[in-house]
């Protein structure tokens, strides 16, 4: 395996481990040594991965202290949310202008799976369907730049907020907001799609902040 491939694999694996919310809560210290042993890699590619994650705002490297998950900070969550709101509004507007029927069908299917997961009280199933919806929305917008920027913001919010225990009522509200975004896209109403996407992000962030209190 080449050095560049090893570094890329370490980055992708460590990123997934840190953002899954199962091992590390916001503010936790990360054991670099334990990660190196678990992944079977030397410290060099692991520290290269950590440097990339630090640049993305997903970890904090503190001199003489170690590597930490970012702590929950309401003001920073709000700041990330403002950027996410603007970008997701733009994504929804683009999708309204150019999404094809196959892309709309993928989004509709993910919303159906969200409803099934809520009915079954399946949080993991809902999380998967929710991610699928947002990925499909990004694909419909057709902007690699917006996709890259939003993935970075998604990661920052996940790192800082962890897995918040949303009620199923909140998940149902989230799903209803997805329905509103998709309805506007189907009607080719860019203004409304933009507004509904912004409203969705605002509602989600308010729920995150309330869960963090």
C-alpha contacts under 8 A as a table, 3 or more apart, distances in Angstrom:
res1	aa1	res2	aa2	distance
1	X	5	X	6.39
1	X	6	X	6.37
2	X	5	X	5.21
2	X	6	X	6.13
3	X	6	X	5.08
3	X	7	X	6.17
3	X	45	X	7.81
4	X	7	X	5.17
4	X	8	X	6.19
5	X	8	X	5.07
5	X	9	X	6.04
6	X	9	X	5.14
6	X	10	X	6.09
6	X	45	X	6.69
7	X	10	X	5.10
7	X	11	X	6.13
7	X	45	X	4.76
7	X	46	X	7.09
7	X	48	X	6.63
7	X	49	X	6.42
8	X	11	X	5.08
8	X	12	X	6.24
8	X	49	X	7.43
9	X	12	X	5.23
9	X	13	X	6.07
10	X	13	X	5.20
10	X	14	X	5.92
10	X	39	X	7.80
10	X	41	X	7.93
10	X	45	X	6.55
10	X	46	X	6.07
10	X	49	X	6.12
11	X	14	X	5.33
11	X	15	X	5.95
11	X	46	X	7.29
11	X	48	X	7.70
11	X	49	X	4.34
11	X	50	X	7.27
11	X	52	X	7.53
11	X	53	X	7.72
12	X	15	X	5.21
12	X	16	X	6.23
13	X	16	X	5.21
13	X	17	X	6.23
14	X	17	X	5.03
14	X	18	X	6.11
14	X	35	X	7.93
14	X	49	X	7.39
15	X	18	X	5.30
15	X	19	X	6.13
15	X	53	X	7.27
16	X	19	X	5.32
16	X	20	X	6.01
17	X	20	X	5.60
17	X	21	X	7.90
17	X	23	X	7.57
18	X	21	X	6.71
18	X	23	X	7.21
18	X	24	X	6.31
18	X	69	X	7.98
18	X	159	X	7.37
19	X	24	X	7.98
19	X	155	X	7.14
19	X	158	X	6.21
19	X	159	X	5.79
19	X	162	X	7.36
20	X	23	X	7.52
20	X	162	X	7.96
21	X	24	X	5.86
21	X	25	X	6.36
21	X	158	X	7.97
21	X	159	X	7.98
21	X	162	X	5.27
21	X	163	X	5.50
22	X	25	X	7.74
24	X	28	X	5.90
24	X	29	X	7.95
24	X	30	X	7.59
24	X	69	X	7.30
25	X	28	X	5.57
25	X	69	X	7.18
25	X	162	X	5.90
26	X	69	X	5.33
26	X	70	X	5.58
26	X	71	X	4.69
26	X	72	X	5.91
26	X	159	X	6.41
26	X	160	X	5.38
26	X	161	X	6.35
26	X	162	X	6.10
27	X	68	X	6.06
27	X	69	X	4.86
27	X	70	X	5.18
27	X	71	X	4.02
27	X	72	X	7.10
27	X	160	X	7.96
28	X	68	X	5.56
28	X	69	X	5.39
28	X	70	X	7.83
28	X	71	X	7.77
29	X	66	X	7.09
29	X	67	X	5.87
29	X	68	X	4.28
29	X	69	X	6.42
30	X	66	X	7.50
30	X	67	X	5.46
30	X	68	X	5.45
30	X	69	X	7.11
31	X	34	X	5.29
31	X	35	X	6.37
31	X	67	X	7.47
32	X	35	X	5.12
32	X	36	X	6.16
32	X	43	X	7.99
32	X	46	X	7.79
32	X	67	X	7.55
33	X	36	X	5.12
33	X	37	X	6.30
33	X	43	X	7.79
34	X	37	X	5.18
34	X	38	X	6.08
35	X	38	X	5.03
35	X	39	X	6.03
36	X	39	X	5.32
36	X	40	X	5.77
36	X	41	X	5.29
36	X	42	X	6.14
36	X	43	X	6.34
36	X	46	X	6.72
37	X	40	X	5.07
37	X	41	X	6.82
41	X	45	X	7.06
41	X	46	X	7.04
42	X	45	X	6.35
42	X	46	X	6.71
43	X	46	X	5.04
43	X	47	X	5.88
44	X	47	X	5.34
44	X	48	X	6.28
45	X	48	X	4.93
45	X	49	X	6.22
46	X	49	X	5.06
46	X	50	X	6.24
47	X	50	X	4.83
47	X	51	X	6.05
48	X	51	X	5.12
48	X	52	X	6.50
49	X	52	X	5.20
49	X	53	X	6.27
50	X	53	X	4.94
50	X	54	X	6.01
50	X	59	X	7.45
51	X	54	X	5.06
51	X	55	X	6.28
52	X	55	X	5.11
52	X	56	X	6.38
53	X	56	X	5.04
53	X	57	X	6.33
53	X	58	X	5.21
53	X	59	X	5.90
54	X	57	X	5.06
54	X	58	X	5.66
54	X	59	X	4.89
54	X	60	X	5.86
54	X	61	X	6.99
55	X	58	X	7.62
56	X	59	X	7.92
56	X	152	X	6.50
56	X	156	X	7.40
57	X	60	X	7.23
57	X	70	X	7.88
57	X	156	X	5.95
58	X	69	X	6.85
58	X	70	X	6.78
58	X	155	X	6.63
58	X	156	X	5.42
58	X	159	X	5.76
58	X	160	X	7.85
59	X	67	X	6.78
59	X	68	X	5.70
59	X	69	X	4.82
59	X	70	X	5.70
59	X	159	X	7.70
60	X	67	X	5.70
60	X	68	X	5.11
60	X	69	X	6.13
60	X	70	X	6.00
61	X	65	X	7.89
61	X	66	X	5.92
61	X	67	X	4.52
61	X	68	X	6.40
62	X	65	X	5.30
62	X	66	X	5.39
62	X	67	X	6.22
62	X	68	X	7.69
63	X	66	X	6.50
69	X	159	X	6.59
69	X	160	X	7.29
70	X	159	X	6.46
70	X	160	X	5.37
71	X	160	X	5.73
72	X	77	X	7.77
72	X	160	X	4.98
72	X	161	X	5.87
72	X	212	X	7.54
73	X	76	X	5.45
73	X	77	X	6.26
73	X	160	X	7.40
74	X	77	X	5.05
74	X	78	X	6.22
74	X	209	X	6.53
75	X	78	X	5.17
75	X	79	X	6.30
76	X	79	X	4.91
76	X	80	X	6.15
77	X	80	X	5.17
77	X	81	X	6.04
77	X	157	X	6.70
77	X	160	X	7.62
77	X	205	X	7.67
77	X	209	X	7.91
78	X	81	X	4.90
78	X	82	X	6.26
78	X	205	X	7.37
79	X	82	X	5.25
79	X	83	X	6.71
80	X	83	X	5.33
80	X	84	X	6.13
80	X	153	X	6.58
80	X	156	X	7.80
80	X	157	X	7.18
81	X	84	X	4.89
81	X	85	X	5.81
81	X	201	X	7.03
81	X	202	X	7.28
81	X	205	X	6.68
82	X	85	X	5.15
82	X	86	X	6.41
83	X	86	X	5.36
83	X	87	X	6.30
84	X	87	X	5.17
84	X	88	X	5.86
84	X	150	X	6.63
84	X	153	X	6.62
84	X	201	X	7.28
85	X	88	X	5.32
85	X	89	X	6.06
85	X	197	X	7.29
85	X	198	X	4.91
85	X	199	X	7.98
85	X	201	X	5.63
85	X	202	X	7.05
86	X	89	X	5.26
86	X	90	X	6.42
86	X	198	X	6.87
87	X	90	X	5.07
87	X	91	X	6.21
87	X	146	X	6.87
87	X	150	X	7.10
88	X	91	X	4.86
88	X	92	X	6.14
88	X	150	X	7.73
88	X	194	X	7.48
88	X	197	X	6.05
88	X	198	X	6.67
88	X	201	X	7.94
89	X	92	X	5.23
89	X	93	X	6.21
89	X	193	X	7.08
89	X	194	X	4.04
89	X	195	X	6.52
89	X	196	X	7.68
89	X	197	X	5.16
89	X	198	X	5.36
90	X	93	X	5.03
90	X	94	X	6.22
90	X	194	X	6.18
91	X	94	X	5.18
91	X	95	X	6.14
91	X	137	X	7.28
91	X	138	X	6.47
91	X	141	X	5.38
91	X	143	X	7.99
91	X	146	X	7.28
91	X	194	X	7.68
92	X	95	X	4.98
92	X	96	X	6.15
92	X	137	X	7.07
92	X	141	X	6.92
92	X	181	X	7.27
92	X	185	X	7.22
92	X	190	X	7.12
92	X	193	X	5.34
92	X	194	X	5.40
92	X	197	X	6.43
93	X	96	X	5.17
93	X	97	X	6.52
93	X	141	X	7.86
93	X	185	X	7.76
93	X	189	X	7.73
93	X	190	X	4.36
93	X	191	X	6.65
93	X	193	X	5.63
93	X	194	X	5.17
94	X	97	X	5.13
94	X	98	X	6.32
94	X	99	X	7.88
94	X	140	X	7.67
94	X	141	X	4.90
94	X	142	X	7.77
94	X	190	X	7.19
95	X	98	X	5.28
95	X	99	X	4.90
95	X	137	X	6.83
95	X	138	X	7.89
95	X	140	X	5.07
95	X	141	X	4.35
95	X	142	X	7.75
95	X	185	X	6.41
95	X	190	X	7.99
96	X	99	X	6.09
96	X	184	X	6.99
96	X	185	X	4.08
96	X	186	X	6.85
96	X	187	X	7.51
96	X	188	X	4.66
96	X	189	X	6.10
96	X	190	X	5.27
96	X	193	X	6.77
97	X	185	X	7.62
97	X	188	X	5.92
97	X	189	X	7.83
97	X	190	X	6.63
98	X	140	X	7.04
98	X	141	X	7.08
99	X	103	X	6.03
99	X	104	X	6.54
99	X	140	X	4.94
99	X	141	X	6.91
99	X	185	X	7.65
100	X	103	X	5.39
100	X	104	X	6.32
100	X	140	X	7.50
101	X	104	X	5.02
101	X	105	X	6.08
102	X	105	X	5.03
102	X	106	X	6.36
103	X	106	X	5.11
103	X	107	X	6.44
103	X	136	X	6.75
103	X	137	X	7.98
103	X	139	X	7.80
103	X	140	X	6.10
104	X	107	X	5.17
104	X	108	X	6.17
104	X	140	X	7.98
104	X	182	X	7.59
104	X	186	X	7.40
105	X	108	X	4.98
105	X	109	X	6.08
106	X	109	X	5.11
106	X	110	X	6.33
106	X	133	X	7.67
106	X	136	X	6.64
107	X	110	X	5.19
107	X	111	X	6.38
107	X	132	X	7.72
107	X	133	X	5.28
107	X	136	X	5.91
107	X	137	X	6.96
107	X	182	X	7.40
108	X	111	X	5.13
108	X	112	X	6.29
108	X	182	X	7.50
109	X	112	X	5.02
109	X	113	X	6.26
110	X	113	X	5.03
110	X	114	X	6.22
110	X	129	X	5.17
110	X	130	X	6.95
110	X	132	X	6.16
110	X	133	X	5.40
111	X	114	X	4.95
111	X	115	X	6.45
111	X	129	X	7.06
111	X	130	X	7.57
111	X	133	X	6.93
111	X	175	X	6.68
111	X	178	X	7.12
111	X	179	X	7.14
112	X	115	X	5.17
112	X	116	X	6.42
113	X	116	X	4.98
113	X	117	X	6.12
113	X	125	X	7.86
113	X	126	X	7.32
113	X	129	X	5.93
114	X	117	X	5.11
114	X	118	X	6.19
114	X	125	X	7.37
114	X	126	X	5.09
114	X	129	X	5.52
114	X	130	X	6.67
114	X	175	X	6.76
115	X	118	X	5.15
115	X	119	X	6.20
115	X	126	X	7.99
115	X	172	X	7.53
115	X	175	X	7.39
116	X	119	X	5.14
116	X	120	X	6.23
117	X	120	X	5.07
117	X	121	X	5.86
117	X	122	X	4.85
117	X	123	X	6.88
117	X	125	X	5.42
117	X	126	X	5.13
118	X	121	X	4.82
118	X	122	X	6.12
118	X	123	X	7.39
118	X	126	X	6.66
118	X	168	X	6.35
118	X	171	X	7.22
118	X	172	X	6.94
119	X	122	X	7.71
121	X	168	X	7.14
122	X	125	X	5.25
122	X	126	X	6.22
123	X	126	X	5.04
123	X	127	X	6.14
124	X	127	X	5.06
124	X	128	X	6.26
125	X	128	X	5.19
125	X	129	X	6.24
126	X	129	X	5.13
126	X	130	X	5.91
127	X	130	X	5.05
127	X	131	X	6.15
128	X	131	X	5.24
128	X	132	X	6.19
129	X	132	X	4.92
129	X	133	X	6.24
130	X	133	X	5.17
130	X	134	X	6.51
131	X	134	X	5.27
131	X	135	X	6.12
132	X	135	X	5.12
132	X	136	X	6.05
133	X	136	X	5.11
133	X	137	X	6.14
134	X	137	X	4.96
134	X	138	X	6.21
135	X	138	X	5.12
135	X	139	X	6.20
136	X	139	X	4.99
136	X	140	X	6.16
137	X	140	X	5.09
137	X	141	X	6.36
138	X	141	X	5.14
138	X	142	X	6.60
138	X	143	X	7.31
138	X	146	X	7.85
138	X	147	X	6.00
139	X	142	X	5.26
139	X	143	X	7.56
143	X	146	X	5.39
143	X	147	X	6.19
144	X	147	X	4.96
144	X	148	X	6.07
145	X	148	X	5.19
145	X	149	X	6.27
146	X	149	X	5.15
146	X	150	X	6.02
147	X	150	X	5.25
147	X	151	X	6.07
148	X	151	X	5.26
148	X	152	X	6.42
149	X	152	X	5.27
149	X	153	X	6.46
150	X	153	X	4.93
150	X	154	X	6.00
151	X	154	X	4.99
151	X	155	X	6.16
152	X	155	X	5.15
152	X	156	X	6.28
153	X	156	X	5.03
153	X	157	X	6.18
154	X	157	X	5.29
154	X	158	X	6.15
155	X	158	X	5.10
155	X	159	X	6.05
156	X	159	X	5.17
156	X	160	X	6.17
157	X	160	X	5.21
157	X	161	X	5.82
157	X	162	X	7.86
158	X	161	X	5.23
158	X	162	X	5.18
158	X	163	X	7.34
159	X	162	X	5.62
161	X	164	X	6.77
161	X	208	X	7.27
161	X	212	X	7.58
164	X	208	X	6.84
164	X	211	X	6.39
164	X	212	X	7.76
165	X	211	X	7.31
166	X	170	X	6.08
166	X	171	X	6.76
166	X	207	X	7.73
166	X	211	X	7.54
167	X	170	X	5.19
167	X	171	X	6.44
168	X	171	X	4.82
168	X	172	X	6.03
169	X	172	X	5.04
169	X	173	X	6.33
170	X	173	X	4.99
170	X	174	X	6.21
170	X	207	X	7.83
171	X	174	X	4.94
171	X	175	X	6.18
172	X	175	X	5.03
172	X	176	X	6.20
173	X	176	X	4.99
173	X	177	X	6.33
174	X	177	X	5.16
174	X	178	X	6.43
174	X	200	X	7.01
174	X	203	X	7.96
174	X	204	X	7.24
175	X	178	X	4.98
175	X	179	X	6.35
176	X	179	X	4.99
176	X	180	X	6.41
177	X	180	X	5.01
177	X	181	X	6.33
177	X	196	X	7.01
177	X	197	X	7.75
177	X	199	X	7.92
177	X	200	X	5.72
178	X	181	X	5.11
178	X	182	X	6.18
178	X	197	X	7.92
178	X	200	X	7.53
179	X	182	X	5.14
179	X	183	X	6.04
180	X	183	X	5.10
180	X	184	X	6.34
180	X	193	X	7.81
180	X	196	X	6.37
181	X	184	X	5.32
181	X	185	X	6.36
181	X	192	X	7.80
181	X	193	X	5.23
181	X	194	X	7.95
181	X	196	X	5.37
181	X	197	X	5.96
182	X	185	X	4.95
182	X	186	X	6.12
182	X	193	X	7.54
183	X	186	X	5.09
183	X	187	X	6.29
184	X	187	X	5.07
184	X	188	X	6.19
184	X	189	X	5.24
184	X	190	X	7.11
184	X	192	X	5.84
184	X	193	X	4.91
185	X	188	X	4.94
185	X	189	X	6.07
185	X	190	X	6.99
185	X	193	X	5.98
186	X	189	X	7.71
189	X	192	X	5.50
189	X	193	X	6.11
190	X	193	X	5.02
190	X	194	X	6.03
191	X	194	X	5.22
191	X	195	X	6.26
192	X	195	X	4.99
192	X	196	X	5.98
193	X	196	X	5.18
193	X	197	X	6.08
194	X	197	X	5.30
194	X	198	X	6.23
195	X	198	X	5.17
195	X	199	X	6.10
196	X	199	X	4.99
196	X	200	X	6.12
197	X	200	X	5.04
197	X	201	X	6.40
198	X	201	X	5.25
198	X	202	X	6.21
199	X	202	X	5.08
199	X	203	X	6.10
200	X	203	X	5.15
200	X	204	X	6.11
201	X	204	X	5.06
201	X	205	X	6.12
202	X	205	X	5.25
202	X	206	X	6.23
203	X	206	X	5.21
203	X	207	X	6.36
204	X	207	X	5.18
204	X	208	X	6.27
205	X	208	X	4.87
205	X	209	X	6.09
206	X	209	X	5.15
206	X	210	X	6.14
207	X	210	X	5.08
207	X	211	X	6.14
208	X	211	X	5.10
208	X	212	X	6.20
209	X	212	X	5.03
209	X	213	X	6.48
210	X	213	X	5.40
